[in-house]
Amino acid sequence: FCGERIKKELIPKEYIQKYSIDNLLWWPLPNAWRLVYTIISNKDKLVAAIVGYSNHKNYERRFKY
């Protein structure tokens, strides 16, 4: 796992409904952008799925920081 976990109470409801996720992490990108991803477990595999990316300002709005 890379980056930092986003607290479950801060995961947007639209992400939970749209992607059926229960974990979310973020990774810093150049120029203050953020990559948001989730880890999906399958029987034998772990898959990192990118949920989105945004600049710092939009990231803060979406996650209510």
N, CA, C and O atoms as a Tripos MOL2 file, in Angstrom:
@<TRIPOS>MOLECULE
protein
  260   259    65     0     0
PROTEIN
NO_CHARGES

@<TRIPOS>ATOM
      1 N           0.8450   -1.1760    0.0000 N.3       1 PHE1
      2 CA          0.0000    0.0000    0.0000 C.3       1 PHE1
      3 C           0.8930    1.2430    0.0000 C.2       1 PHE1
      4 O           1.8930    1.3190    0.7150 O.2       1 PHE1
      5 N           0.5060    2.1890   -0.8080 N.am      2 CYS2
      6 CA          1.2400    3.4520   -0.8850 C.3       2 CYS2
      7 C           0.2800    4.5860   -0.5500 C.2       2 CYS2
      8 O          -0.9330    4.4570   -0.7110 O.2       2 CYS2
      9 N           0.8290    5.6790   -0.0900 N.am      3 GLY3
     10 CA         -0.0050    6.8310    0.2170 C.3       3 GLY3
     11 C          -0.6240    6.7260    1.5890 C.2       3 GLY3
     12 O          -0.1510    5.9920    2.4570 O.2       3 GLY3
     13 N          -1.6920    7.4770    1.7630 N.am      4 GLU4
     14 CA         -2.3670    7.5170    3.0600 C.3       4 GLU4
     15 C          -3.8230    7.1100    2.9210 C.2       4 GLU4
     16 O          -4.4830    7.4080    1.9250 O.2       4 GLU4
     17 N          -4.3030    6.4240    3.9430 N.am      5 ARG5
     18 CA         -5.7160    6.0340    3.9540 C.3       5 ARG5
     19 C          -6.5970    7.2470    4.1990 C.2       5 ARG5
     20 O          -6.2360    8.1660    4.9330 O.2       5 ARG5
     21 N          -7.7420    7.2250    3.5760 N.am      6 ILE6
     22 CA         -8.7730    8.2360    3.8180 C.3       6 ILE6
     23 C          -9.7500    7.6090    4.8100 C.2       6 ILE6
     24 O         -10.2220    6.4910    4.6010 O.2       6 ILE6
     25 N         -10.0460    8.3230    5.8740 N.am      7 LYS7
     26 CA        -10.9490    7.7920    6.8970 C.3       7 LYS7
     27 C         -12.2770    7.3990    6.2630 C.2       7 LYS7
     28 O         -12.7810    8.0820    5.3720 O.2       7 LYS7
     29 N         -12.8360    6.2900    6.7360 N.am      8 LYS8
     30 CA        -14.0770    5.7730    6.1560 C.3       8 LYS8
     31 C         -15.2060    6.7960    6.1910 C.2       8 LYS8
     32 O         -16.0050    6.8740    5.2580 O.2       8 LYS8
     33 N         -15.2730    7.5750    7.2560 N.am      9 GLU9
     34 CA        -16.3590    8.5650    7.3400 C.3       9 GLU9
     35 C         -16.1880    9.7030    6.3390 C.2       9 GLU9
     36 O         -17.1310   10.4570    6.0980 O.2       9 GLU9
     37 N         -14.9950    9.8390    5.7520 N.am     10 LEU10
     38 CA        -14.7520   10.8950    4.7630 C.3      10 LEU10
     39 C         -14.8940   10.4110    3.3210 C.2      10 LEU10
     40 O         -14.8340   11.2210    2.3950 O.2      10 LEU10
     41 N         -15.0840    9.1020    3.1130 N.am     11 ILE11
     42 CA        -15.2670    8.5940    1.7590 C.3      11 ILE11
     43 C         -16.6130    9.1100    1.2450 C.2      11 ILE11
     44 O         -17.6430    8.8820    1.8790 O.2      11 ILE11
     45 N         -16.6120    9.8060    0.0990 N.am     12 PRO12
     46 CA        -17.8790   10.3250   -0.4250 C.3      12 PRO12
     47 C         -18.8860    9.2090   -0.6930 C.2      12 PRO12
     48 O         -18.5330    8.1500   -1.2120 O.2      12 PRO12
     49 N         -20.1340    9.4600   -0.3340 N.am     13 LYS13
     50 CA        -21.1890    8.4640   -0.5190 C.3      13 LYS13
     51 C         -21.3200    8.0520   -1.9820 C.2      13 LYS13
     52 O         -21.6490    6.9050   -2.2850 O.2      13 LYS13
     53 N         -21.0590    8.9980   -2.8880 N.am     14 GLU14
     54 CA        -21.1530    8.6600   -4.3140 C.3      14 GLU14
     55 C         -20.1320    7.5980   -4.7080 C.2      14 GLU14
     56 O         -20.4090    6.7740   -5.5800 O.2      14 GLU14
     57 N         -18.9640    7.6050   -4.0860 N.am     15 TYR15
     58 CA        -17.9520    6.5750   -4.3610 C.3      15 TYR15
     59 C         -18.4040    5.2180   -3.8390 C.2      15 TYR15
     60 O         -18.2210    4.1960   -4.5010 O.2      15 TYR15
     61 N         -18.9880    5.2160   -2.6610 N.am     16 ILE16
     62 CA        -19.4610    3.9700   -2.0550 C.3      16 ILE16
     63 C         -20.5710    3.3710   -2.9180 C.2      16 ILE16
     64 O         -20.5730    2.1680   -3.1800 O.2      16 ILE16
     65 N         -21.5130    4.2040   -3.3590 N.am     17 GLN17
     66 CA        -22.6220    3.7160   -4.1720 C.3      17 GLN17
     67 C         -22.1690    3.3080   -5.5730 C.2      17 GLN17
     68 O         -22.5740    2.2600   -6.0770 O.2      17 GLN17
     69 N         -21.3400    4.1230   -6.1960 N.am     18 LYS18
     70 CA        -20.9360    3.8880   -7.5820 C.3      18 LYS18
     71 C         -19.9520    2.7270   -7.7190 C.2      18 LYS18
     72 O         -20.0580    1.9260   -8.6480 O.2      18 LYS18
     73 N         -18.9900    2.6360   -6.7900 N.am     19 TYR19
     74 CA        -17.9260    1.6460   -6.9060 C.3      19 TYR19
     75 C         -17.9990    0.5310   -5.8660 C.2      19 TYR19
     76 O         -17.2010   -0.4050   -5.9230 O.2      19 TYR19
     77 N         -18.9260    0.6050   -4.9260 N.am     20 SER20
     78 CA        -19.0610   -0.3870   -3.8470 C.3      20 SER20
     79 C         -17.7360   -0.6050   -3.1190 C.2      20 SER20
     80 O         -17.2990   -1.7400   -2.9320 O.2      20 SER20
     81 N         -17.1040    0.4900   -2.7130 N.am     21 ILE21
     82 CA        -15.8170    0.4010   -2.0390 C.3      21 ILE21
     83 C         -15.9640    0.6390   -0.5430 C.2      21 ILE21
     84 O         -16.9000    1.2960   -0.0870 O.2      21 ILE21
     85 N         -15.0260    0.0920    0.2010 N.am     22 ASP22
     86 CA        -15.0050    0.3460    1.6380 C.3      22 ASP22
     87 C         -13.6230    0.8060    2.1020 C.2      22 ASP22
     88 O         -13.3860    0.9570    3.3000 O.2      22 ASP22
     89 N         -12.7140    1.0280    1.1520 N.am     23 ASN23
     90 CA        -11.4010    1.5660    1.4890 C.3      23 ASN23
     91 C         -10.9740    2.5240    0.3880 C.2      23 ASN23
     92 O         -11.3070    2.3340   -0.7820 O.2      23 ASN23
     93 N         -10.2420    3.5420    0.7720 N.am     24 LEU24
     94 CA         -9.8000    4.5450   -0.1790 C.3      24 LEU24
     95 C          -8.4820    5.1200    0.3160 C.2      24 LEU24
     96 O          -8.3100    5.3850    1.5060 O.2      24 LEU24
     97 N          -7.5620    5.3080   -0.6090 N.am     25 LEU25
     98 CA         -6.2520    5.8500   -0.2860 C.3      25 LEU25
     99 C          -5.9330    6.9720   -1.2550 C.2      25 LEU25
    100 O          -6.5230    7.0670   -2.3320 O.2      25 LEU25
    101 N          -4.9850    7.8280   -0.8590 N.am     26 TRP26
    102 CA         -4.5550    8.8810   -1.7730 C.3      26 TRP26
    103 C          -3.0370    8.8980   -1.8420 C.2      26 TRP26
    104 O          -2.3420    8.5080   -0.9030 O.2      26 TRP26
    105 N          -2.5500    9.3590   -2.9790 N.am     27 TRP27
    106 CA         -1.1150    9.4430   -3.2320 C.3      27 TRP27
    107 C          -0.8300   10.8250   -3.8120 C.2      27 TRP27
    108 O          -1.5110   11.2500   -4.7440 O.2      27 TRP27
    109 N           0.1670   11.5340   -3.2760 N.am     28 PRO28
    110 CA          0.4810   12.8640   -3.8140 C.3      28 PRO28
    111 C           1.1470   12.7750   -5.1850 C.2      28 PRO28
    112 O           2.0180   11.9360   -5.4160 O.2      28 PRO28
    113 N           0.7260   13.6450   -6.0730 N.am     29 LEU29
    114 CA          1.3020   13.7580   -7.4150 C.3      29 LEU29
    115 C           1.9860   15.1220   -7.5330 C.2      29 LEU29
    116 O           1.7730   15.9880   -6.6850 O.2      29 LEU29
    117 N           2.7970   15.3240   -8.5580 N.am     30 PRO30
    118 CA          3.4490   16.6300   -8.7410 C.3      30 PRO30
    119 C           2.4330   17.7750   -8.8680 C.2      30 PRO30
    120 O           1.2830   17.5700   -9.2580 O.2      30 PRO30
    121 N           2.8870   18.9660   -8.5320 N.am     31 ASN31
    122 CA          2.0810   20.1900   -8.6350 C.3      31 ASN31
    123 C           0.8130   20.1510   -7.7860 C.2      31 ASN31
    124 O          -0.2230   20.6910   -8.1740 O.2      31 ASN31
    125 N           0.9050   19.5130   -6.6370 N.am     32 ALA32
    126 CA         -0.1860   19.4610   -5.6420 C.3      32 ALA32
    127 C          -1.4330   18.7330   -6.1390 C.2      32 ALA32
    128 O          -2.5370   19.0540   -5.7000 O.2      32 ALA32
    129 N          -1.2910   17.7770   -7.0300 N.am     33 TRP33
    130 CA         -2.4030   16.9390   -7.4530 C.3      33 TRP33
    131 C          -2.4640   15.7180   -6.5600 C.2      33 TRP33
    132 O          -1.4690   15.3580   -5.9320 O.2      33 TRP33
    133 N          -3.6260   15.0730   -6.4940 N.am     34 ARG34
    134 CA         -3.8410   13.8920   -5.6660 C.3      34 ARG34
    135 C          -4.4440   12.7710   -6.5140 C.2      34 ARG34
    136 O          -5.3720   12.9920   -7.2920 O.2      34 ARG34
    137 N          -3.9010   11.5750   -6.3480 N.am     35 LEU35
    138 CA         -4.4450   10.3760   -6.9730 C.3      35 LEU35
    139 C          -5.2160    9.6310   -5.8990 C.2      35 LEU35
    140 O          -4.6910    9.4090   -4.8080 O.2      35 LEU35
    141 N          -6.4420    9.2410   -6.1850 N.am     36 VAL36
    142 CA         -7.2760    8.5250   -5.2260 C.3      36 VAL36
    143 C          -7.5170    7.1250   -5.7870 C.2      36 VAL36
    144 O          -7.9320    6.9680   -6.9350 O.2      36 VAL36
    145 N          -7.2490    6.1080   -4.9590 N.am     37 TYR37
    146 CA         -7.4100    4.7370   -5.4330 C.3      37 TYR37
    147 C          -7.9520    3.8400   -4.3260 C.2      37 TYR37
    148 O          -7.9380    4.1980   -3.1480 O.2      37 TYR37
    149 N          -8.4250    2.6770   -4.7300 N.am     38 THR38
    150 CA         -8.9340    1.6890   -3.7990 C.3      38 THR38
    151 C          -8.2390    0.3590   -4.0650 C.2      38 THR38
    152 O          -7.7050    0.1360   -5.1510 O.2      38 THR38
    153 N          -8.2480   -0.5010   -3.0940 N.am     39 ILE39
    154 CA         -7.6960   -1.8430   -3.2310 C.3      39 ILE39
    155 C          -8.8650   -2.8200   -3.2650 C.2      39 ILE39
    156 O          -9.7090   -2.8340   -2.3690 O.2      39 ILE39
    157 N          -8.8970   -3.6290   -4.3100 N.am     40 ILE40
    158 CA         -9.9480   -4.6310   -4.4740 C.3      40 ILE40
    159 C          -9.2960   -5.9930   -4.3140 C.2      40 ILE40
    160 O          -8.2880   -6.2860   -4.9580 O.2      40 ILE40
    161 N          -9.8650   -6.8180   -3.4650 N.am     41 SER41
    162 CA         -9.3070   -8.1610   -3.2930 C.3      41 SER41
    163 C         -10.1780   -9.1730   -4.0200 C.2      41 SER41
    164 O         -11.4050   -9.1640   -3.9320 O.2      41 SER41
    165 N          -9.4900  -10.0360   -4.7370 N.am     42 ASN42
    166 CA        -10.1130  -11.1410   -5.4350 C.3      42 ASN42
    167 C          -9.5880  -12.3940   -4.7500 C.2      42 ASN42
    168 O          -8.7330  -12.2740   -3.8730 O.2      42 ASN42
    169 N         -10.0370  -13.5470   -5.0890 N.am     43 LYS43
    170 CA         -9.5970  -14.7690   -4.4150 C.3      43 LYS43
    171 C          -8.0830  -14.8420   -4.2560 C.2      43 LYS43
    172 O          -7.5880  -15.0790   -3.1540 O.2      43 LYS43
    173 N          -7.3620  -14.6450   -5.3180 N.am     44 ASP44
    174 CA         -5.9080  -14.8010   -5.2810 C.3      44 ASP44
    175 C          -5.1410  -13.5160   -5.5280 C.2      44 ASP44
    176 O          -3.9100  -13.5240   -5.5160 O.2      44 ASP44
    177 N          -5.8440  -12.4080   -5.7510 N.am     45 LYS45
    178 CA         -5.1610  -11.1870   -6.1780 C.3      45 LYS45
    179 C          -5.6120   -9.9670   -5.3880 C.2      45 LYS45
    180 O          -6.7200   -9.9180   -4.8530 O.2      45 LYS45
    181 N          -4.7250   -8.9910   -5.3340 N.am     46 LEU46
    182 CA         -5.0640   -7.6460   -4.8740 C.3      46 LEU46
    183 C          -4.8900   -6.7330   -6.0790 C.2      46 LEU46
    184 O          -3.8750   -6.7930   -6.7720 O.2      46 LEU46
    185 N          -5.8670   -5.9010   -6.3210 N.am     47 VAL47
    186 CA         -5.8280   -5.0010   -7.4680 C.3      47 VAL47
    187 C          -6.0100   -3.5700   -6.9780 C.2      47 VAL47
    188 O          -6.9240   -3.2810   -6.2060 O.2      47 VAL47
    189 N          -5.1390   -2.6830   -7.4280 N.am     48 ALA48
    190 CA         -5.2900   -1.2610   -7.1360 C.3      48 ALA48
    191 C          -6.0830   -0.6400   -8.2840 C.2      48 ALA48
    192 O          -5.6610   -0.7050   -9.4390 O.2      48 ALA48
    193 N          -7.2130   -0.0470   -7.9720 N.am     49 ALA49
    194 CA         -8.0670    0.5690   -8.9800 C.3      49 ALA49
    195 C          -8.1170    2.0750   -8.7470 C.2      49 ALA49
    196 O          -8.4780    2.5300   -7.6620 O.2      49 ALA49
    197 N          -7.7590    2.8350   -9.7580 N.am     50 ILE50
    198 CA         -7.7830    4.2940   -9.6480 C.3      50 ILE50
    199 C          -9.2280    4.7760   -9.7080 C.2      50 ILE50
    200 O          -9.9700    4.4520  -10.6350 O.2      50 ILE50
    201 N          -9.6050    5.5460   -8.7150 N.am     51 VAL51
    202 CA        -10.9520    6.1020   -8.6440 C.3      51 VAL51
    203 C         -10.9740    7.4800   -9.2950 C.2      51 VAL51
    204 O         -11.9610    7.8510   -9.9320 O.2      51 VAL51
    205 N          -9.8940    8.2360   -9.1400 N.am     52 GLY52
    206 CA         -9.8290    9.5550   -9.7510 C.3      52 GLY52
    207 C          -8.5820   10.3010   -9.3340 C.2      52 GLY52
    208 O          -7.7710    9.8130   -8.5460 O.2      52 GLY52
    209 N          -8.4490   11.4860   -9.8770 N.am     53 TYR53
    210 CA         -7.3630   12.3790   -9.5030 C.3      53 TYR53
    211 C          -7.8670   13.8050   -9.6200 C.2      53 TYR53
    212 O          -8.7690   14.0950  -10.4070 O.2      53 TYR53
    213 N          -7.2850   14.6830   -8.8400 N.am     54 SER54
    214 CA         -7.7190   16.0790   -8.8800 C.3      54 SER54
    215 C          -6.6370   16.9580   -8.2740 C.2      54 SER54
    216 O          -5.7010   16.4800   -7.6330 O.2      54 SER54
    217 N          -6.7930   18.2570   -8.4960 N.am     55 ASN55
    218 CA         -5.8530   19.1770   -7.8650 C.3      55 ASN55
    219 C          -6.1970   19.2760   -6.3730 C.2      55 ASN55
    220 O          -7.2470   18.8110   -5.9290 O.2      55 ASN55
    221 N          -5.3080   19.8790   -5.6330 N.am     56 HIS56
    222 CA         -5.4530   19.9240   -4.1760 C.3      56 HIS56
    223 C          -6.7440   20.6220   -3.7450 C.2      56 HIS56
    224 O          -7.4120   20.1780   -2.8110 O.2      56 HIS56
    225 N          -7.0860   21.6930   -4.4150 N.am     57 LYS57
    226 CA         -8.2830   22.4610   -4.0520 C.3      57 LYS57
    227 C          -9.5490   21.6060   -4.2080 C.2      57 LYS57
    228 O         -10.3830   21.5700   -3.3040 O.2      57 LYS57
    229 N          -9.6940   20.9320   -5.3270 N.am     58 ASN58
    230 CA        -10.8720   20.0890   -5.5580 C.3      58 ASN58
    231 C         -10.8730   18.8670   -4.6310 C.2      58 ASN58
    232 O         -11.9270   18.4220   -4.1780 O.2      58 ASN58
    233 N          -9.6910   18.3370   -4.3580 N.am     59 TYR59
    234 CA         -9.5660   17.2130   -3.4330 C.3      59 TYR59
    235 C         -10.0880   17.6150   -2.0490 C.2      59 TYR59
    236 O         -10.8570   16.8760   -1.4330 O.2      59 TYR59
    237 N          -9.6700   18.7800   -1.5700 N.am     60 GLU60
    238 CA        -10.1220   19.2450   -0.2560 C.3      60 GLU60
    239 C         -11.6300   19.4510   -0.2140 C.2      60 GLU60
    240 O         -12.2670   19.1450    0.7940 O.2      60 GLU60
    241 N         -12.1980   19.9560   -1.2760 N.am     61 ARG61
    242 CA        -13.6580   20.1500   -1.3320 C.3      61 ARG61
    243 C         -14.3840   18.8100   -1.2750 C.2      61 ARG61
    244 O         -15.3400   18.6410   -0.5190 O.2      61 ARG61
    245 N         -13.9180   17.8630   -2.0830 N.am     62 ARG62
    246 CA        -14.5900   16.5750   -2.1650 C.3      62 ARG62
    247 C         -14.5430   15.8240   -0.8390 C.2      62 ARG62
    248 O         -15.5300   15.2000   -0.4480 O.2      62 ARG62
    249 N         -13.4080   15.8770   -0.1420 N.am     63 PHE63
    250 CA        -13.2490   15.1230    1.0900 C.3      63 PHE63
    251 C         -13.4500   15.9670    2.3410 C.2      63 PHE63
    252 O         -13.1950   15.5150    3.4570 O.2      63 PHE63
    253 N         -13.9100   17.1980    2.1420 N.am     64 LYS64
    254 CA        -14.3050   18.0920    3.2380 C.3      64 LYS64
    255 C         -13.2020   18.3040    4.2630 C.2      64 LYS64
    256 O         -13.4310   18.1950    5.4680 O.2      64 LYS64
    257 N         -12.0010   18.6100    3.7760 N.am     65 TYR65
    258 CA        -10.8850   18.9420    4.6630 C.3      65 TYR65
    259 C         -10.8750   20.4160    4.9440 C.2      65 TYR65
    260 O         -10.0100   20.9000    5.6740 O.2      65 TYR65
@<TRIPOS>BOND
     1     1     2 1
     2     2     3 1
     3     3     4 2
     4     3     5 am
     5     5     6 1
     6     6     7 1
     7     7     8 2
     8     7     9 am
     9     9    10 1
    10    10    11 1
    11    11    12 2
    12    11    13 am
    13    13    14 1
    14    14    15 1
    15    15    16 2
    16    15    17 am
    17    17    18 1
    18    18    19 1
    19    19    20 2
    20    19    21 am
    21    21    22 1
    22    22    23 1
    23    23    24 2
    24    23    25 am
    25    25    26 1
    26    26    27 1
    27    27    28 2
    28    27    29 am
    29    29    30 1
    30    30    31 1
    31    31    32 2
    32    31    33 am
    33    33    34 1
    34    34    35 1
    35    35    36 2
    36    35    37 am
    37    37    38 1
    38    38    39 1
    39    39    40 2
    40    39    41 am
    41    41    42 1
    42    42    43 1
    43    43    44 2
    44    43    45 am
    45    45    46 1
    46    46    47 1
    47    47    48 2
    48    47    49 am
    49    49    50 1
    50    50    51 1
    51    51    52 2
    52    51    53 am
    53    53    54 1
    54    54    55 1
    55    55    56 2
    56    55    57 am
    57    57    58 1
    58    58    59 1
    59    59    60 2
    60    59    61 am
    61    61    62 1
    62    62    63 1
    63    63    64 2
    64    63    65 am
    65    65    66 1
    66    66    67 1
    67    67    68 2
    68    67    69 am
    69    69    70 1
    70    70    71 1
    71    71    72 2
    72    71    73 am
    73    73    74 1
    74    74    75 1
    75    75    76 2
    76    75    77 am
    77    77    78 1
    78    78    79 1
    79    79    80 2
    80    79    81 am
    81    81    82 1
    82    82    83 1
    83    83    84 2
    84    83    85 am
    85    85    86 1
    86    86    87 1
    87    87    88 2
    88    87    89 am
    89    89    90 1
    90    90    91 1
    91    91    92 2
    92    91    93 am
    93    93    94 1
    94    94    95 1
    95    95    96 2
    96    95    97 am
    97    97    98 1
    98    98    99 1
    99    99   100 2
   100    99   101 am
   101   101   102 1
   102   102   103 1
   103   103   104 2
   104   103   105 am
   105   105   106 1
   106   106   107 1
   107   107   108 2
   108   107   109 am
   109   109   110 1
   110   110   111 1
   111   111   112 2
   112   111   113 am
   113   113   114 1
   114   114   115 1
   115   115   116 2
   116   115   117 am
   117   117   118 1
   118   118   119 1
   119   119   120 2
   120   119   121 am
   121   121   122 1
   122   122   123 1
   123   123   124 2
   124   123   125 am
   125   125   126 1
   126   126   127 1
   127   127   128 2
   128   127   129 am
   129   129   130 1
   130   130   131 1
   131   131   132 2
   132   131   133 am
   133   133   134 1
   134   134   135 1
   135   135   136 2
   136   135   137 am
   137   137   138 1
   138   138   139 1
   139   139   140 2
   140   139   141 am
   141   141   142 1
   142   142   143 1
   143   143   144 2
   144   143   145 am
   145   145   146 1
   146   146   147 1
   147   147   148 2
   148   147   149 am
   149   149   150 1
   150   150   151 1
   151   151   152 2
   152   151   153 am
   153   153   154 1
   154   154   155 1
   155   155   156 2
   156   155   157 am
   157   157   158 1
   158   158   159 1
   159   159   160 2
   160   159   161 am
   161   161   162 1
   162   162   163 1
   163   163   164 2
   164   163   165 am
   165   165   166 1
   166   166   167 1
   167   167   168 2
   168   167   169 am
   169   169   170 1
   170   170   171 1
   171   171   172 2
   172   171   173 am
   173   173   174 1
   174   174   175 1
   175   175   176 2
   176   175   177 am
   177   177   178 1
   178   178   179 1
   179   179   180 2
   180   179   181 am
   181   181   182 1
   182   182   183 1
   183   183   184 2
   184   183   185 am
   185   185   186 1
   186   186   187 1
   187   187   188 2
   188   187   189 am
   189   189   190 1
   190   190   191 1
   191   191   192 2
   192   191   193 am
   193   193   194 1
   194   194   195 1
   195   195   196 2
   196   195   197 am
   197   197   198 1
   198   198   199 1
   199   199   200 2
   200   199   201 am
   201   201   202 1
   202   202   203 1
   203   203   204 2
   204   203   205 am
   205   205   206 1
   206   206   207 1
   207   207   208 2
   208   207   209 am
   209   209   210 1
   210   210   211 1
   211   211   212 2
   212   211   213 am
   213   213   214 1
   214   214   215 1
   215   215   216 2
   216   215   217 am
   217   217   218 1
   218   218   219 1
   219   219   220 2
   220   219   221 am
   221   221   222 1
   222   222   223 1
   223   223   224 2
   224   223   225 am
   225   225   226 1
   226   226   227 1
   227   227   228 2
   228   227   229 am
   229   229   230 1
   230   230   231 1
   231   231   232 2
   232   231   233 am
   233   233   234 1
   234   234   235 1
   235   235   236 2
   236   235   237 am
   237   237   238 1
   238   238   239 1
   239   239   240 2
   240   239   241 am
   241   241   242 1
   242   242   243 1
   243   243   244 2
   244   243   245 am
   245   245   246 1
   246   246   247 1
   247   247   248 2
   248   247   249 am
   249   249   250 1
   250   250   251 1
   251   251   252 2
   252   251   253 am
   253   253   254 1
   254   254   255 1
   255   255   256 2
   256   255   257 am
   257   257   258 1
   258   258   259 1
   259   259   260 2
@<TRIPOS>SUBSTRUCTURE
     1 PHE1         2 RESIDUE 1 A PHE
     2 CYS2         6 RESIDUE 1 A CYS
     3 GLY3        10 RESIDUE 1 A GLY
     4 GLU4        14 RESIDUE 1 A GLU
     5 ARG5        18 RESIDUE 1 A ARG
     6 ILE6        22 RESIDUE 1 A ILE
     7 LYS7        26 RESIDUE 1 A LYS
     8 LYS8        30 RESIDUE 1 A LYS
     9 GLU9        34 RESIDUE 1 A GLU
    10 LEU10       38 RESIDUE 1 A LEU
    11 ILE11       42 RESIDUE 1 A ILE
    12 PRO12       46 RESIDUE 1 A PRO
    13 LYS13       50 RESIDUE 1 A LYS
    14 GLU14       54 RESIDUE 1 A GLU
    15 TYR15       58 RESIDUE 1 A TYR
    16 ILE16       62 RESIDUE 1 A ILE
    17 GLN17       66 RESIDUE 1 A GLN
    18 LYS18       70 RESIDUE 1 A LYS
    19 TYR19       74 RESIDUE 1 A TYR
    20 SER20       78 RESIDUE 1 A SER
    21 ILE21       82 RESIDUE 1 A ILE
    22 ASP22       86 RESIDUE 1 A ASP
    23 ASN23       90 RESIDUE 1 A ASN
    24 LEU24       94 RESIDUE 1 A LEU
    25 LEU25       98 RESIDUE 1 A LEU
    26 TRP26      102 RESIDUE 1 A TRP
    27 TRP27      106 RESIDUE 1 A TRP
    28 PRO28      110 RESIDUE 1 A PRO
    29 LEU29      114 RESIDUE 1 A LEU
    30 PRO30      118 RESIDUE 1 A PRO
    31 ASN31      122 RESIDUE 1 A ASN
    32 ALA32      126 RESIDUE 1 A ALA
    33 TRP33      130 RESIDUE 1 A TRP
    34 ARG34      134 RESIDUE 1 A ARG
    35 LEU35      138 RESIDUE 1 A LEU
    36 VAL36      142 RESIDUE 1 A VAL
    37 TYR37      146 RESIDUE 1 A TYR
    38 THR38      150 RESIDUE 1 A THR
    39 ILE39      154 RESIDUE 1 A ILE
    40 ILE40      158 RESIDUE 1 A ILE
    41 SER41      162 RESIDUE 1 A SER
    42 ASN42      166 RESIDUE 1 A ASN
    43 LYS43      170 RESIDUE 1 A LYS
    44 ASP44      174 RESIDUE 1 A ASP
    45 LYS45      178 RESIDUE 1 A LYS
    46 LEU46      182 RESIDUE 1 A LEU
    47 VAL47      186 RESIDUE 1 A VAL
    48 ALA48      190 RESIDUE 1 A ALA
    49 ALA49      194 RESIDUE 1 A ALA
    50 ILE50      198 RESIDUE 1 A ILE
    51 VAL51      202 RESIDUE 1 A VAL
    52 GLY52      206 RESIDUE 1 A GLY
    53 TYR53      210 RESIDUE 1 A TYR
    54 SER54      214 RESIDUE 1 A SER
    55 ASN55      218 RESIDUE 1 A ASN
    56 HIS56      222 RESIDUE 1 A HIS
    57 LYS57      226 RESIDUE 1 A LYS
    58 ASN58      230 RESIDUE 1 A ASN
    59 TYR59      234 RESIDUE 1 A TYR
    60 GLU60      238 RESIDUE 1 A GLU
    61 ARG61      242 RESIDUE 1 A ARG
    62 ARG62      246 RESIDUE 1 A ARG
    63 PHE63      250 RESIDUE 1 A PHE
    64 LYS64      254 RESIDUE 1 A LYS
    65 TYR65      258 RESIDUE 1 A TYR
